[in-house]
Amino acid sequence: MTQTALHYQKLLIVDFGSQYTQLIARRIREAGVYCEIHPFDMPEQAIREFAPRGIILSGGPESVTEGMTPRAPQVVFDLGVPVLGICYGMQTMAAQLGGRVEGSDVREFGSAEIRRERNTALTEGMGFSGESTLPVWMSHGDKVTVLPPGFSCIASTASAPIAAMADVTRNWFAVQFHPEVTHTRDGQRLLDNFARRICGCAGLWTAGNIVADTIEQIRRQVGNDRVLLGLSGGVDSSVVAALLSRAIGRQLTCVFVDNGLLRKHEREEVAAAFSPNNTLDLDLRVVDASTEFLGKLEGVTDPEAKRKIIGATFIDVFDREASTLNDVKWLAQGTIYPDVIESAASKYGKAHVIKSHHNVGGLPERMKLRLVEPLRELFKDEVRRIGVHLGLPESLVMRHPFPGPGLGVRILGDITPTRADVLREADAIFIHELRAADWYDKVSQAFAVFLPVKSVGVVGDARRHAPVIALRAVQTTDFMTAHIARLPFDLIEKVANRIVNEISGVSRVVYDVSSKPPATIEWE
């Protein structure tokens, strides 16, 4: 989407490969300031044209003490705008600006205490204790040993005498710790200080402004043309539907495909949420293709094969329905900013494919449609906030993520209608009990998995030889790493008892205690 007045006050985040880079961007946006992430080898002319109010240099896995490791483009220091280096960003600033970086005798990974040596606009308002120390999160094996000319030390730790530095004349700052993670006390205040106070941004990036700006852009982009959207019932496509409905009304047609692998009552909930009785009156077409999907999946056990079949079948069904519509010129998609970042990063390096992702990426070329992607600048938490602002039901906006292939990647082994029904019921029981115990919003994602192994159980006086259900619940901020949710044993026991007693096709229930990594969140 084109840049508008809402984007004029913006920051550039130069990415050196840190696992926390996206978190930096989310924190800056929480301060009400628009920002974008670009790789460290972004062309200098592109940086000038971006015209940032300030620049943040992210952390990264490399060491500046080694030869061919990344450096910040020289234009970062030539633009005359404030600069904040974080971790590796601090080290490359020091090395490039005339200081010295050396390997540390004591590597700091985890919690640490910093001591304030000098107050600056960057650290103003941070809650140092009476002894001027503050808990922070460190992740480094190198340290700055000699300050660059013009810099002074503003914080230290026992093992890193220069844990933060500043050239207040040029508004250049750097910290060895990670202010973007919650383990650093008042880290948000530090980032607020940089974005709002030092860079002079007014905090225009709010849900209301984003909605108004996006609606204006959609109208300008689409005009009087008709738009087609594959509505899945997930957060992203639902918010896209709401935005487009506000912008162009009945020029939008939504197609909801029931593939037989949905959660319990999902089809009815989507139809209700977007019915004329609610705030959004959509042209919604519901297509029941469950028999077609389950037929093509019969006997298929390989996870990647399942995903490809589900994706290809979705395209076939969607394409057939679209062909019945006249004058559709645009295809709407729920692409969000992390998808854009990953696509851009792929130009500079190739990651291993852990699993393929299901989307409608094959449709535009086949259908000769242009794309409209209203969410491509937004993180998931921002999508949720504007969904609430648009009046969508909280139960829909705040629901846990659900994979594109649906239960197809939560039924291990062969997929059958019976197995899908069993898993649907087990999953519904799990989610119901999480909500009843006030745990649903405390976990990031929770679901049940059907295991293709049979276990002996006893119900009454009868022996039961039936499949096993696994429960999975995790807590995470970015879904790149995740920890198991430590649910109360009483809650797990209640869920297990209900599943075994109420569903005849289950013999026992187990709880998955694997973190990511090494496991993935989904089982397939």
N, C-alpha and C positions, 0 to 999 in steps of 0.2 A: 504494500500500500504506500501511497505517496506521503512525503513528509508534510505536516501541517503546522499551524501555530503551536499546537501542543508539543511539538518535537523540537522547537527552537532552543529551549534550555535543556541540554542533554549532556551526558557524560559518556566517555568512551572507556570501555574496559578492555585492556590488551591482555589476551589470554596466553599464558605460558604453560598451560596444561594442567593446572591444579584441579583436583576433584571438587574444590570449593568455588570455582569461578562463577558458576550459575548462582550459587548462594550469595555471592557479592552483589550480583545484579539484582537479585530479589530484594536484598536489604536496601539497596539504593532506591529502588522503586517504592519500597515501604516508606522511605523518606519523602515520597511524592515527586521524585525526579526521574525522568525518562533516561534510560541508558541502553547501550547496545554492547554486545561482546563481539570482538573481532580477533583473529589470530595475530600473533606477534609479527608475522611477516606480511601484514596488511601493507599495501603500497603507500609510500609517503604522501603521494598526491591524493590518494583516497582519504587519508587522515585529515589533510588540509580541507578537503571538500566536506568532510563530515562536520568540521567546525565545532568541536566539543567545547563546553565551558570548563571542563576539567578532564583529567585522564587518570585512571587507576591501572596500575601494573599488578597483575595477579601473581599468586604463587605458582609453583611448578615443581616437577620432580627432578630437574637437572641441577647441576652444580656449576656456578660461574667460575669455579677454580679450574674447570676443565676447558679444553680448547674450543671446540665447535658447538658450543651451547648457545641457546637463544639470547638475543639482546633486544632491548627496546629500540625502535627506529629513532634516529637522531631527531627527527621532526618533533617527537614528543617533548624534547627540551627546547626546541626552537620556537614553538608556538606562543610561548609566554603565558600559558594557562597553568593553573594549579595542577600538581601531580602528587599522587599518593601511591607509594610502593608497598606491597604487602608480601612478606616472606621472601620468596625469590625475587619479587619485584623490588624489594629494598636492596637485595644483594646486587642485582644488576645495575640499579641506580648508583650504588656506591662504586662499583667497578668502572662504570662508564664515565662517572663524573670526577674521577681522580682519587677515590678512596682505595681501600684494600679489603679483600675478603679472603678468609682462610678457613680451612677445616677446623671444626671445633673439637676440643678434647672431650667435651661433654655434649653429646647429642640430646636435644630436647624434643621429645615427642609426647605431647599430652599437657597436663596442667602445669602451670608455672606461676610464679609471682613476679610482677614487674614493679620496680620502684620508680616513681616519678622524679626526674632530675630537674625538670624545668616545665613550667606551664606554658601551653601554647593554645591557639584557637582550635587546634585539632583535638586536644584533650580537655577542653573546658567543659565543666559539668560532669565529668566522669567521677564515679564514686570511690576515689582512693580513701583508704582508711586513715586513721590518725597517724599511722606510720608511713603514709603515702605509698602503700602497696595495693596491688589490684590483681585478682586471679585472671589469667588469660590462658589461651590455648596455643601451644607451640607445635611446630612440625618442621624441624630443620636440623641439618648436620653441619652447616657452615655458619660463620658469623662475620660481621663487619668488625675489623680490628683497627682501621684508620678511617676517620671521617673525611669525606670529600671537602675541598675548600668551600667555605661559606656555610657549612653545616655545623650544628651543635647537637650534642646528645640530649635527648629529652626523656629517656627512660632506660632502665638497665635491669638485668637479672644477675643472679650470682654467677652464672656461667657465661653470660653474654653482656659484657659491660656497655655495649651499644645495642640496646634492644629496640630503640626508636630514635630517629634523628629528624632534624628539620632545618631548612633554610627559609626562615620566615620572610626574608626580603623577597624571595621569588615564589613564595607559597609552595615550596616543594617539601613533602613530608614522606616518611617511610617508617614502617613498623615491622618488626620481626615476627610478631604474633598475628593471629587470625581474628580480626574484629568481627568477621561475618558469622562466626559460629556462636551458638548460644553459651558455650563454655566460657567465653570471654565476657566478663561482667562489663556492662555498659558499652559493648562493642557497637550496638546500634547508635548510641549517642555519638561515638567517634565518627561513624559514617555519615550521620546526620550533619555533624559539624562540617565535615568536608564538603558534602554536596550542597548544603543550604547556606552555611555561613561563609565558607572559604571560596566556593565556586559561585556563590551568589544566585543560586537557582531558587525560584519562588515556591516550588512544591505544587505544580499544576497537575501532576500525574495522579488523579483521583478517579474513582469509579464513575462518578457523574460526568466528568470531563471526557473520559475515555469513551463512554457510551455516546455522548453527543457528537464527538469527533468522528467516531467510527460510522455512525448513521449517516453523517454528512458525506463521508468518503464513499460509502456504499451507493448512495443516491447518485453521486457524481460519476462513479465507475459504471454502474449498471444502467442508469437512465430509465427508460420505459421497457427494457427487455425483461423476459421471464427467466427465472432462476430455478434450478433443480437442486435439491439437497437430499442426501441419504441420511435420514434421521434414525439414529441407532438407539436413542434413549439415554446415551451416556451424557456426561456433563458437557463436553465440547460441542457435540452436534446440537444439543438442546439449546445452548447459549447462542450458537450460530443461528438457529431457527428463530430465537427470540429477537436477536438483533435485526435479522433480515425482515422479519415480520413488522417490526417497528419502522424500518426504513422504507420498505416497498410494498407492504401489505400482501394482497392476493396475487401479486406478480410472482410470489414464491410458491412452489409446489414441493412438498416433502414426501418422500417414499420411505416407509418403514417396512423392512423385510423381516418376517418371522422365519428364522432358519431352524426352528425346533431346538435350539441350543441356548435359549434365553433363560433368565432367572424367572422364578415363579411370579406370575401375574404381571410380568414386565410389559407385555403387549397392551394389556388393559390400562396400566398406569400411564404409559406414553399417550395412548389415545385420550385418556381423561385429562392429562396435563395440558394437552394442546387442542382441547375441544372448544367449540364456540362459547361454552358456558364459562370459560376462563378468560383471562385478559388477552390471550392470543387466539385469534381465529385463523387457523391455518388450513390451506388446502392439503390435507393429509391423506395419502393413499397407503393403505395397509395391505401388504401382500403376504399371504400364507404360503411359504415355499418349504415348509418343514419336511414334507415327504420327499421333495427333490434333493434337499441337502442330505438328509439321513440316508437316502438311497445311494448317493454317490460315495458316502463315507463307509458304507457297509464293508466290513472286513479289513479296513485300513487301520494299522496300528502305529505306523511311524509318525512322530509328532510333526515333522516338517511336511510330510505328505498331507496330513490332515489340514494344516494351515493353508497350503497351496490349493487344495480342493475347495475349502471353504471360501477362500479369496476369489478363486476363479468362478465359482458358482454364484457368489454374490454379484460379481460383475455381470454374469449372464442374466440373472434375474432383474437386476437394476436396469440393465440395458434394454431388456424387453419392455419393462414398464415405461421407461423414458421414451421409447419409440412410439408410444400411444399419445404422447403429448406433442402439441404443435408449438413452434416458434420459441422453443427453449434455446437460449444462447449462452447461458452461464451455468457452471457447476460450482456449487458452494461446498467447501470442505472445512473441517475443524482443525486444520494445521495450527499448532501452537509453537511458541518461540523455541522450546528445546528441540523440536523437530528441525527448525530452520538452522539452529546452531550445529546440530549433528550433520546436516547436509553440507554446510559450509566447511566443517572440519574435515569431511571426507576428501576434499580436494587436496589436503595437505598430508594425509596419511590414511592408511586403510586399517580398520579394526577388524578383529575376528567376528564373524556372524554367529552370535549366540543363538538367536532364533529370528526367523523372518517375522515381519509385522504385517498385519492385515489392514489394508486401507483400500481406497478406491483410486489409487494412483494410476491404474491402467485405463481409467474411463475417458479422460479428456482427449487423448489421441484418437481413440476409437470413435468417440462421439462428436469430435470436432467442436468441443465446447471450450469456452474460456473459463479460467478459474477466478473465483472470488473467495478470499480467505480472510475473513474479518478478525481472526484471532491470532494471526501469525506473528504479532509483536508481543503476545501475552504469555506469561507463565501460568501454570495450572491454578495457583492460588488467586491470581488476578482474574482468571476466567470465572472462578467461583464467586468472587466478590461482585463482578458485574452481573452475573446471573441473579444474585440476590437483589441487586439494584434494579434489575429489569422485572422483578416480581415473580420469578419462577419459584415453584415450591422448594422449600429448603430440603425436603426429603429427596428431591431429584438433584439439586445443585451440590449438596454435601455428601452424596452417596459415594461409596468406595469405588475405585477403578474396576472396570470389567473388561476383560480382553476382547478384542475384535472377534476372534473365533468363538467367543462365548464358552459354554461348557465343553466344547469340542477339545479344548486343551486342559480341561480339568477331569475328563474321563480318560484314564490311562488305559491303553489297549483298545479293543474294538468298541466302537460307538454304536449303541442300539437305542431304540426308543425307550425300552424298559430302563436301561442304565441312566438315560437322561432324566427320566421321571424320578428315579430313586435319588439321584444327585440333587435335582431341583428341590425336592422335599427336604433333604438333609441340610442343604444350604439355607433354605428358608427358616428352618428351626434354629440353626446357628445364629443367623442374623437377628431373628426375633429375640432370642435370649440375650444377645449382646446389647440390644436396645433396652430391653427390660431391666438389665443390670447396670445401665448407664455406662457401658463400655464401648459402644459402637463408635462414638466420636473420639475416644481415647486411643483407638488404633487406626493406622493409616489404611490398612486393607485386611479384610478377613473373608474367608471362603472355605467351602468344603471341596474335597477331591475324592473321586471314585477310584478305588484301587482294584485292579483285576486279579486279586488273589482271594481265595476263600478261606474262611476261618470257622472253626467249630464253635457254636454257642449253644446255650440252653435257654429256651423260653417256656416257662411252666415246666412241664415234665417232658417236653419234646426237644429233640436234638435239632439244631439248625446249622446247616453248612452253607454259609452265605458270604458275600463280599464284605470288604472293609471300607470304612469311610475315614479319611484323614482330615483333620481340622488345621487350618493355617491362619495365623494372625500375626501381623508385623507392625512395627513402628519405624517410621522413617521421615526425613524431611525432603528428600530428593528422589527417592526410589532407586538411586544408584547403589546405595548401601542400605541395609535394613537389619534391625534386630528383632528377635522374637518378642511378641507381646506376652508379658508374664501375667496371663489371666489367672484369676483365683481358681484354685482346684475345685472349689464347690461349684463354680460356674461351668467349668469344663465337664465335671461329673454330671451336672444337670442336663447339659446339651447332649452328652453321650447317652444318658438314660432315655431321653426323649427320642433320639434318633433310632436306637435299637428297639424300643417299645412300640413306636408309632410307624416304623417303616419295616415291612416284613422282609425286604430283600437285603437287610444288613445284619451282620453277626456281631460286629464290634467296631469301636471308634478309637482312633489314635490321634495324638497331638504332635504336630511337626515343630521341632525345636531347633531347626536349622536357620542360621543367619545368612545374609547375603553380603559379601561372598562368604563361603564358597558356593552356597546354593543360590539359585535364582528365586524370585518371589513366587512365580507360577511354577508348577511342577513340570510343564512341558512348554 
